[in-house]
C-alpha cells in the first residue's frame, strides 16, 4: 500500500477516524455565523476553524468563543546540558523533533478541556521542539487554530505550537479556488495572511503548518503561495512549517527530500520563505545527505528539515531507517517529523496501557531513557535526542499533575470527584522518566492517579528498599539566593521516618548530588518539609531528584509537590469583576453550563492559574475548574436542593501556590427543580458488621422505618460504616439519614457524630462531603453538590450516651 499521501488521507478522512462521516465536496459557508445568538448563552466554546474566505470575517472582538481560546502562558526558554543527557548515544543541539498531533476532530476541540479523563495527555515534551495541532478537512474547515490548553502545556515546556492550514486534493474535497482565495491580494497586502498573524498573536501560538496538496496549480500560483509566506515573515514573528507537496511548478509532487523543485519554499535567494520544512515519508539515506548539503548551500541548517515518519497506524512498530537519520557516532543528518504519535493513546485499552505505550514510544521498552537496549528496531526517541528542560527560573513548582484525573484535590483536600482533562493544568513533567540508580533493588517511580496534593495525580515511589536509590527527576538551571528554599510535600502509609532525602546537584559539578534529609512524617496525611538552601547561595542548581535510603520490604511513598522558591510563599492580588457572560440549561431548573469572565489580578505575586468554585450551603466549596486565562467555561453547575441562587467564586493561585481572596458572583435559578429520587433505595449495601442477623445493611436502604426495631441497620464493630453502590456515578443533591428516634427508639440513641463520604470508582479514595458533630435529631438532611457511584456513612460517635451501638433506619442518597 502506498504511503505517499498520509497527510492528506488523515486530514480528509480524520472525521471518519474520530467517529464522524468523512468529508466530501462540501462548500464553505459564505460568512461566519453571527455571534449574537450565542454571546449571551453558556454553551461550550470550541477551538477556531475557518476557510480562507471565512477567516476574513473573523474578529476576536465579536467572536464569543475567542476569549476562551486565548493562551496566557508565554513560551519558556529551555536548557540542555550535554553532560546531563540520560542516554550516552543521544545528542544535544542537533536534530530536533516536530510532532503532528490530532487532539480531536476539526470542529469539536473543546477550548478548555472537558469532563472526560480519556484524553491524549502528552507528557514527553522534553524531546519535542515543535507541536503541530493537526486537523482540517474539506467539510469542516481548512484552517485550524490550536486550543489554549495545548498551547499552555507546550509553552510551559518551551515547545512551539503551530496551527494547520490544509488544502486537500480534489479526490478528498479539495478545490483549487480555496488556494487562490488563500493568496488573494488587496493592494500590497495578503488579507488571509494578516488574519493568520492576528489569530496567532491573539490566541498566543507561534505559527502555521502549511499543507498544500490540491493539484492543478501552476508556477504563478506557487509563486503567490511563497510570496504570502515571505510577506508574513517580513512583518511579523509568525512562523511557517512547509510540507513537501506542492512544487515550484505548481504541481503536487512529493520529493521526499529538499530539491531544486521545492527548495524555494524554504529559502528563495536572500528571502526566508518558511522556518522549516516537513519532508514526506519516503526518504532515503542518499536523499537526506543531499538535503543536508542543499540546505547548507542555501544558508540554512539541515536541522530545519524534519524528515517525516508515519506512526498513525503502527506506532512503535513502524519501520524506520534510523541510521540514515541519526547515524551512530555521527552528527544527525536532519531533524525528525513525527506524524500522529497519539497512536499510543488511540490504540490503548485504558490509561495504564496508554502510559505504557507512550513510554515505549519515547524512552524505549525498559521505561528508562538511559537504557534503550532492546531487540526491537524502535529503541525510543531518547536514544537519539537529548532532553531539554524549561526550568530556568524560580519559582519552580510541580505537583506532578498530568492534566487529567478522576478527581481534583486542592492543598490535599478533595474538592471535586469525577473525571476531567485540562492540559492548562499540566505541570512540567519530570525530565527523566525514569532514572533510578541503586546498589540493590530499584524502586519504581510512577504517576499515581489515586491521590494528589494538587490536581489529580502525584509521584509514587514503591518497591523493596534495601540500598540507596537516587531518582533523578529534573534538569534545571536555578540560581540559589540567600533566601532560597526547597519544599517537598509527602504522604506516607504510617507516621515515622520518610527514609527520603532531597538530592540536588550544581552546575559546577552537575553529576554529583548533595542530599538533604526530609525527616519524618507525623501522620498519614500530606505533610510539607521545607529545606533552607542558603548555604548554597551563589551556585546554580543543575538537577533535582530524591534519594531513598533504608530498609523496607514494601516501601511506598507519595510526593505531592516539589518546589524551589525564594523567601515566603507569596499570594497574588484577588481577581475582580467576576461576571456571568451567559448561562444555558443542562437540565432545566436543575443544572446549567456557564461562561464566566473576570478581571485578572493586578499586583501581588504572578498568577499561575485561577480556580473556580461554588459555595455550598454549609460553607464548604466545590471545585468547578481552573484556567490561566480570565475567562472559563463551566460545563455543569448543579443546583443544590431548591436553592434560589448559587454563589460562584474565583481565586488566583500564584506561581508559588499562594492563594488570593476570592471574587464572587451569584447565579440565579428559576423554575421548580425536578423531583429528586432516593438513588440508594434497594441498592446493594454492605457494612462493617451487624448486631443481629436481621439488622443487616439492606435494612437501611429498604425505604421504611416502621418495621420496629428490626427495620434498621445496627452494628457494634469498633469501626462503624455503611456503604451503598448506586450502580453508576450519579449527580447527588442531598443525603438524608434517619436515626434511632425516626424508627421509634429513644432519642438518646440518635447518632451524635458521623461523616458522609463518596467516590466514583472502587479504587478511588473516599471524599468526605458532610461532617456532623453534636447531632441530636432523629432525621438529618445534608445538601451536597457531587457526583458519585459509591456512598458511605461513617459513624464516629453512635449515641448521645456511652451506648456503643450504631442504629440507622435509613440512609438515603438523593439525586435526579
FENZI-V269507 format. One record per residue. N is the residue number from 1. OMEGA is omega in radians with two decimals (none if undefined). BURIAL is + if it has 16 or more other C-alpha atoms within 10 Angstrom, else -. Layout:
N,OMEGA,BURIAL + N,OMEGA,BURIAL
This chain:
1,-3.13,- + 2,3.05,- + 3,-3.07,- + 4,-2.98,- + 5,-3.04,- + 6,-3.13,- + 7,-3.12,+ + 8,-3.11,+ + 9,-3.12,+ + 10,-3.11,+ + 11,-3.11,+ + 12,-3.10,+ + 13,-3.09,+ + 14,3.13,+ + 15,3.13,+ + 16,3.11,- + 17,-3.06,- + 18,2.97,- + 19,3.11,- + 20,-3.13,- + 21,3.11,- + 22,-3.12,+ + 23,3.02,+ + 24,-3.03,+ + 25,-3.11,- + 26,3.07,- + 27,3.11,- + 28,3.05,+ + 29,-3.10,- + 30,-3.12,- + 31,3.12,- + 32,3.13,+ + 33,3.14,- + 34,-3.05,- + 35,-2.99,- + 36,-3.06,- + 37,-3.08,- + 38,-3.05,+ + 39,-3.10,+ + 40,-3.12,+ + 41,3.10,+ + 42,-3.07,+ + 43,-3.11,+ + 44,3.01,+ + 45,-3.13,+ + 46,3.04,+ + 47,-3.05,+ + 48,3.03,+ + 49,-3.02,+ + 50,2.79,+ + 51,-3.12,+ + 52,-3.13,+ + 53,-3.11,+ + 54,3.10,+ + 55,3.12,+ + 56,3.12,+ + 57,-3.11,+ + 58,3.09,+ + 59,-3.11,- + 60,3.13,- + 61,-3.12,- + 62,3.10,- + 63,-3.07,+ + 64,3.12,+ + 65,-2.92,+ + 66,-3.05,+ + 67,3.09,+ + 68,-3.12,+ + 69,-3.12,+ + 70,2.98,+ + 71,3.12,+ + 72,-3.10,+ + 73,3.12,+ + 74,3.10,- + 75,-3.09,+ + 76,3.00,+ + 77,-3.11,+ + 78,3.08,+ + 79,3.08,+ + 80,-3.13,+ + 81,-3.12,+ + 82,-3.13,+ + 83,-3.08,- + 84,3.13,+ + 85,-3.08,+ + 86,-3.04,+ + 87,-3.11,+ + 88,3.13,+ + 89,-3.08,+ + 90,-3.12,+ + 91,3.11,+ + 92,3.05,+ + 93,3.13,- + 94,-3.11,+ + 95,3.12,+ + 96,-3.12,+ + 97,2.96,+ + 98,-3.04,+ + 99,3.12,+ + 100,-2.96,+ + 101,2.98,+ + 102,3.12,+ + 103,-3.14,+ + 104,3.11,+ + 105,-3.06,+ + 106,-3.01,+ + 107,-3.02,+ + 108,3.05,- + 109,3.14,+ + 110,-3.03,+ + 111,-2.95,+ + 112,3.14,+ + 113,-3.09,+ + 114,3.14,+ + 115,3.14,+ + 116,3.14,- + 117,-3.12,+ + 118,-3.02,+ + 119,3.09,+ + 120,3.14,+ + 121,-3.06,+ + 122,-3.07,+ + 123,3.13,+ + 124,-3.13,+ + 125,-3.06,+ + 126,-3.14,+ + 127,-3.01,+ + 128,3.11,+ + 129,-3.12,+ + 130,3.02,+ + 131,3.09,+ + 132,3.10,+ + 133,-2.89,+ + 134,3.07,+ + 135,-3.08,+ + 136,3.06,+ + 137,-3.09,+ + 138,-3.05,+ + 139,-3.09,+ + 140,-3.12,+ + 141,-3.05,+ + 142,-3.05,+ + 143,-3.07,+ + 144,3.07,+ + 145,3.13,+ + 146,3.09,+ + 147,-2.98,+ + 148,-3.14,+ + 149,3.11,+ + 150,3.11,+ + 151,-3.12,+ + 152,-3.10,+ + 153,-3.12,+ + 154,-3.11,+ + 155,3.11,+ + 156,3.13,+ + 157,3.10,+ + 158,-3.09,+ + 159,3.09,+ + 160,-3.11,+ + 161,3.11,+ + 162,2.88,+ + 163,-3.07,+ + 164,2.95,+ + 165,-2.99,+ + 166,3.05,+ + 167,-3.08,+ + 168,3.03,+ + 169,-3.10,+ + 170,-3.13,+ + 171,-3.12,- + 172,3.03,+ + 173,-3.10,+ + 174,3.11,+ + 175,-3.12,+ + 176,3.12,+ + 177,3.11,- + 178,3.10,+ + 179,3.10,+ + 180,3.07,- + 181,-3.12,- + 182,-3.05,+ + 183,-3.14,+ + 184,-3.09,+ + 185,3.01,- + 186,-3.01,- + 187,3.14,- + 188,-3.05,- + 189,2.94,- + 190,-2.99,+ + 191,3.13,+ + 192,3.09,+ + 193,3.11,+ + 194,3.12,+ + 195,3.05,+ + 196,3.11,+ + 197,-3.12,+ + 198,3.14,+ + 199,-3.14,+ + 200,-3.11,+ + 201,-3.11,+ + 202,-3.11,- + 203,3.02,+ + 204,3.05,+ + 205,-2.79,+ + 206,-3.10,+ + 207,-3.03,+ + 208,2.99,+ + 209,-3.08,+ + 210,-3.08,+ + 211,-3.07,+ + 212,-3.11,+ + 213,3.09,+ + 214,-3.11,+ + 215,3.07,+ + 216,-3.13,- + 217,3.09,+ + 218,-3.07,- + 219,3.13,- + 220,3.12,- + 221,3.10,+ + 222,3.11,+ + 223,3.13,+ + 224,3.09,+ + 225,3.11,+ + 226,3.13,+ + 227,3.13,+ + 228,-3.13,+ + 229,3.13,+ + 230,3.07,+ + 231,-3.13,+ + 232,-3.12,+ + 233,-3.07,+ + 234,-3.05,- + 235,3.08,- + 236,3.08,- + 237,-3.14,- + 238,-3.07,+ + 239,3.06,+ + 240,2.87,+ + 241,-3.08,+ + 242,3.07,+ + 243,-3.13,+ + 244,3.13,+ + 245,3.10,+ + 246,3.10,+ + 247,-3.08,+ + 248,3.09,+ + 249,-3.09,+ + 250,3.11,+ + 251,3.05,+ + 252,-3.07,+ + 253,-3.05,+ + 254,-3.08,+ + 255,-3.11,+ + 256,3.08,+ + 257,3.04,+ + 258,-3.10,+ + 259,3.08,- + 260,3.14,- + 261,-3.11,+ + 262,-2.99,+ + 263,-3.13,+ + 264,3.00,+ + 265,3.00,+ + 266,-3.09,+ + 267,3.14,+ + 268,-3.06,- + 269,3.12,- + 270,-3.05,- + 271,3.10,- + 272,-3.12,+ + 273,3.11,+ + 274,3.13,+ + 275,-3.14,+ + 276,3.12,+ + 277,3.07,+ + 278,-3.11,+ + 279,-3.13,+ + 280,-2.80,+ + 281,-3.01,+ + 282,-3.13,+ + 283,3.13,+ + 284,3.13,- + 285,3.13,- + 286,3.13,- + 287,3.11,+ + 288,3.07,+ + 289,3.13,+ + 290,3.12,- + 291,3.12,+ + 292,-3.13,+ + 293,-3.12,+ + 294,3.11,+ + 295,3.13,+ + 296,3.12,- + 297,3.09,- + 298,-3.09,+ + 299,-3.13,- + 300,3.13,+ + 301,3.05,+ + 302,-3.13,+ + 303,2.94,+ + 304,3.01,+ + 305,-3.13,+ + 306,-3.13,+ + 307,-2.97,+ + 308,2.92,+ + 309,-3.03,+ + 310,-3.12,+ + 311,-3.09,+ + 312,-3.03,+ + 313,-2.96,- + 314,3.05,- + 315,-3.10,+ + 316,2.98,+ + 317,3.13,- + 318,3.09,- + 319,-3.10,- + 320,3.04,+ + 321,-3.06,- + 322,-3.08,- + 323,3.07,- + 324,-3.08,+ + 325,-3.10,+ + 326,-3.06,+ + 327,-3.10,- + 328,3.07,- + 329,-3.12,- + 330,3.08,- + 331,3.07,- + 332,-3.12,+ + 333,3.07,+ + 334,2.96,+ + 335,-3.06,+ + 336,3.03,+ + 337,-3.13,+ + 338,3.08,+ + 339,3.02,+ + 340,3.07,+ + 341,3.10,+ + 342,2.93,+ + 343,-3.12,+ + 344,3.11,+ + 345,-3.08,+ + 346,-3.10,+ + 347,-3.05,- + 348,3.11,+ + 349,3.09,- + 350,-3.07,- + 351,3.12,+ + 352,3.11,- + 353,3.08,- + 354,-3.12,+ + 355,3.10,+ + 356,-3.14,+ + 357,3.13,+ + 358,3.08,+ + 359,3.13,+ + 360,-3.12,+ + 361,-2.97,+ + 362,-3.06,+ + 363,2.99,+ + 364,-2.98,+ + 365,-3.06,+ + 366,-3.11,+ + 367,-3.05,+ + 368,-3.07,+ + 369,3.13,+ + 370,-3.10,+ + 371,-3.13,+ + 372,3.08,+ + 373,-3.12,+ + 374,3.06,- + 375,3.13,- + 376,3.07,- + 377,3.13,- + 378,-3.07,+ + 379,-3.08,+ + 380,-3.07,+ + 381,3.14,+ + 382,3.06,+ + 383,-2.97,+ + 384,-2.99,+ + 385,3.14,+ + 386,-3.12,+ + 387,2.96,+ + 388,-3.12,+ + 389,3.10,+ + 390,-3.03,+ + 391,-3.05,+ + 392,-3.12,+ + 393,3.06,- + 394,-0.02,+ + 395,2.96,+ + 396,3.12,+ + 397,2.99,+ + 398,3.01,+ + 399,-3.11,+ + 400,3.08,+ + 401,-3.13,+ + 402,-3.08,+ + 403,3.06,+ + 404,3.12,+ + 405,-3.13,+ + 406,3.13,+ + 407,3.05,+ + 408,3.08,+ + 409,3.02,+ + 410,-3.10,- + 411,3.06,- + 412,-3.12,+ + 413,3.12,- + 414,-3.12,+ + 415,3.08,+ + 416,2.99,+ + 417,-3.11,+ + 418,-3.05,+ + 419,-3.13,+ + 420,2.89,+ + 421,3.11,+ + 422,-3.08,+ + 423,3.04,+ + 424,-3.11,+ + 425,3.11,+ + 426,3.04,+ + 427,3.04,+ + 428,-3.11,+ + 429,3.07,+ + 430,3.11,+ + 431,-3.07,+ + 432,3.13,+ + 433,-0.11,+ + 434,3.09,+ + 435,-3.13,+ + 436,3.07,+ + 437,-3.10,- + 438,3.03,+ + 439,3.13,- + 440,3.08,- + 441,3.13,- + 442,2.99,+ + 443,3.14,+ + 444,2.98,+ + 445,3.10,+ + 446,2.99,- + 447,-3.05,+ + 448,-3.12,+ + 449,3.12,+ + 450,3.12,- + 451,-3.12,+ + 452,2.98,+ + 453,3.01,+ + 454,3.10,+ + 455,-3.02,+ + 456,-3.12,+ + 457,3.11,+ + 458,3.07,+ + 459,3.13,+ + 460,3.03,+ + 461,-3.07,+ + 462,3.09,+ + 463,3.10,+ + 464,3.09,+ + 465,-3.14,+ + 466,3.09,+ + 467,3.11,+ + 468,3.08,+ + 469,3.08,+ + 470,-3.10,+ + 471,3.07,+ + 472,-3.10,+ + 473,-2.98,+ + 474,2.87,+ + 475,-3.04,+ + 476,2.93,+ + 477,-3.02,+ + 478,3.11,+ + 479,-3.14,+ + 480,3.09,+ + 481,-3.09,+ + 482,-3.13,- + 483,-3.12,- + 484,3.13,+ + 485,3.00,+ + 486,-3.06,+ + 487,3.12,+ + 488,3.08,+ + 489,-3.02,+ + 490,2.98,+ + 491,-3.13,+ + 492,-3.13,+ + 493,-3.13,- + 494,3.07,- + 495,3.10,- + 496,-3.10,- + 497,3.08,- + 498,-3.07,+ + 499,-3.05,+ + 500,3.07,+ + 501,2.92,+ + 502,-3.14,+ + 503,3.13,+ + 504,3.00,+ + 505,-3.07,+ + 506,-3.04,+ + 507,3.11,+ + 508,3.04,- + 509,-2.89,- + 510,-3.11,+ + 511,-3.12,- + 512,-3.07,- + 513,2.93,+ + 514,-3.09,- + 515,-3.13,+ + 516,-3.02,+ + 517,3.12,+ + 518,2.98,+ + 519,-3.02,- + 520,2.96,+ + 521,-3.11,+ + 522,-3.12,- + 523,-3.10,- + 524,3.10,- + 525,3.09,+ + 526,3.12,+ + 527,-3.10,+ + 528,3.06,+ + 529,-3.05,- + 530,-3.09,- + 531,3.11,+ + 532,-3.13,- + 533,-3.04,+ + 534,3.14,- + 535,-3.10,- + 536,-3.13,- + 537,-3.12,- + 538,3.08,- + 539,-3.11,+ + 540,-3.11,+ + 541,-3.14,+ + 542,3.13,+ + 543,3.01,+ + 544,3.10,+ + 545,3.13,+ + 546,3.07,+ + 547,3.08,+ + 548,-3.11,+ + 549,-3.14,+ + 550,3.13,+ + 551,-3.14,- + 552,-3.10,- + 553,-3.13,- + 554,3.13,- + 555,-3.10,+ + 556,-3.05,+ + 557,3.10,+ + 558,3.07,+ + 559,-3.06,+ + 560,3.13,+ + 561,3.04,+ + 562,-3.03,+ + 563,2.96,+ + 564,-3.06,+ + 565,-3.14,+ + 566,3.04,+ + 567,3.12,- + 568,3.06,- + 569,-3.05,- + 570,3.08,+ + 571,3.07,+ + 572,2.98,+ + 573,-3.14,+ + 574,2.96,+ + 575,-3.13,+ + 576,3.03,+ + 577,3.13,- + 578,-3.03,+ + 579,2.98,+ + 580,3.14,+ + 581,-3.13,+ + 582,3.12,+ + 583,3.10,+ + 584,3.12,+ + 585,2.87,+ + 586,2.93,+ + 587,-3.03,- + 588,3.11,- + 589,-3.03,+ + 590,-3.12,+ + 591,-3.12,+ + 592,2.87,+ + 593,-3.00,+ + 594,2.86,+ + 595,-3.10,+ + 596,2.98,+ + 597,3.11,+ + 598,3.06,+ + 599,-3.07,- + 600,3.12,+ + 601,3.11,+ + 602,-3.12,- + 603,-3.09,- + 604,-3.10,- + 605,3.06,+ + 606,-3.09,+ + 607,3.02,+ + 608,3.09,+ + 609,3.07,+ + 610,3.11,+ + 611,-3.07,+ + 612,-3.10,+ + 613,2.88,+ + 614,3.10,+ + 615,-3.12,+ + 616,-3.09,+ + 617,-3.12,- + 618,3.11,- + 619,3.09,- + 620,-3.12,- + 621,3.04,+ + 622,-3.07,+ + 623,3.14,+ + 624,3.14,+ + 625,-3.09,+ + 626,-3.14,+ + 627,2.98,+ + 628,-3.02,+ + 629,-3.14,+ + 630,3.08,+ + 631,-3.10,+ + 632,3.07,+ + 633,3.06,+ + 634,-3.02,+ + 635,-3.14,+ + 636,2.99,+ + 637,-3.11,+ + 638,3.04,+ + 639,3.10,+ + 640,-3.12,+ + 641,-3.12,+ + 642,-3.10,+ + 643,-3.12,- + 644,3.10,+ + 645,3.11,- + 646,3.07,+ + 647,3.07,- + 648,-3.08,+ + 649,3.04,+ + 650,3.07,+ + 651,3.12,+ + 652,3.08,+ + 653,-3.05,+ + 654,3.09,+ + 655,3.05,+ + 656,3.14,+ + 657,2.83,+ + 658,-3.04,+ + 659,-3.12,+ + 660,2.87,+ + 661,-3.04,+ + 662,2.89,+ + 663,-3.03,+ + 664,2.98,+ + 665,3.14,+ + 666,3.06,+ + 667,-3.10,+ + 668,3.08,- + 669,3.09,+ + 670,3.11,- + 671,3.13,- + 672,3.13,- + 673,3.11,+ + 674,3.13,- + 675,-3.13,- + 676,-3.14,- + 677,3.03,- + 678,-3.05,+ + 679,3.13,+ + 680,-3.05,+ + 681,3.08,+ + 682,-3.12,+ + 683,3.11,- + 684,-3.11,- + 685,3.07,+ + 686,-3.08,+ + 687,-3.13,+ + 688,-3.14,+ + 689,3.12,+ + 690,-3.11,+ + 691,-3.12,- + 692,-3.07,- + 693,-3.10,- + 694,-3.11,- + 695,-3.04,+ + 696,3.11,+ + 697,-3.11,+ + 698,-3.13,+ + 699,-3.13,+ + 700,3.12,+ + 701,-3.12,+ + 702,3.02,+ + 703,-3.14,+ + 704,3.05,- + 705,-2.96,+ + 706,-3.07,- + 707,3.14,- + 708,-3.06,- + 709,-3.14,+ + 710,-3.10,+ + 711,-3.09,+ + 712,2.90,+ + 713,3.12,+ + 714,3.07,+ + 715,3.06,+ + 716,-3.13,+ + 717,-3.13,- + 718,3.02,- + 719,-3.00,- + 720,-3.14,+ + 721,3.11,+ + 722,-3.07,+ + 723,-3.14,+ + 724,3.07,+ + 725,-3.11,+ + 726,3.09,+ + 727,3.07,- + 728,3.13,- + 729,-3.07,+ + 730,3.02,+ + 731,-3.08,+ + 732,-3.11,+ + 733,3.13,+ + 734,2.97,+ + 735,3.05,+ + 736,3.12,+ + 737,3.11,+ + 738,-3.00,+ + 739,-2.97,+ + 740,-3.05,+ + 741,3.05,+ + 742,3.11,+ + 743,3.06,+ + 744,3.10,- + 745,-3.13,- + 746,3.11,- + 747,3.10,+ + 748,3.11,+ + 749,3.11,+ + 750,-3.10,+ + 751,-3.09,+ + 752,-3.08,+ + 753,-3.14,+ + 754,3.05,+ + 755,3.00,+ + 756,-3.08,+ + 757,-3.14,+ + 758,2.93,+ + 759,-3.07,+ + 760,3.13,+ + 761,-3.08,+ + 762,3.12,- + 763,-3.13,- + 764,2.96,+ + 765,3.11,- + 766,3.05,+ + 767,3.12,+ + 768,-3.13,+ + 769,3.08,+ + 770,3.09,+ + 771,-3.09,- + 772,3.02,- + 773,3.08,- + 774,3.13,- + 775,3.02,+ + 776,-3.01,+ + 777,3.10,+ + 778,3.08,+ + 779,3.13,+ + 780,-3.14,- + 781,-3.00,- + 782,3.12,+ + 783,3.11,+ + 784,2.99,+ + 785,-3.02,+ + 786,3.07,+ + 787,-3.09,+ + 788,2.99,+ + 789,-3.09,+ + 790,3.13,+ + 791,-2.98,+ + 792,3.02,+ + 793,3.14,+ + 794,-3.11,+ + 795,-3.13,+ + 796,3.01,+ + 797,-2.88,+ + 798,-3.07,+ + 799,3.09,+ + 800,-3.10,+ + 801,3.10,- + 802,3.10,- + 803,-2.99,- + 804,-3.03,- + 805,2.99,+ + 806,-3.12,+ + 807,-3.12,+ + 808,-3.13,+ + 809,3.05,+ + 810,3.01,+ + 811,-3.02,+ + 812,3.07,+ + 813,-3.01,+ + 814,3.09,+ + 815,-3.11,+ + 816,none,-
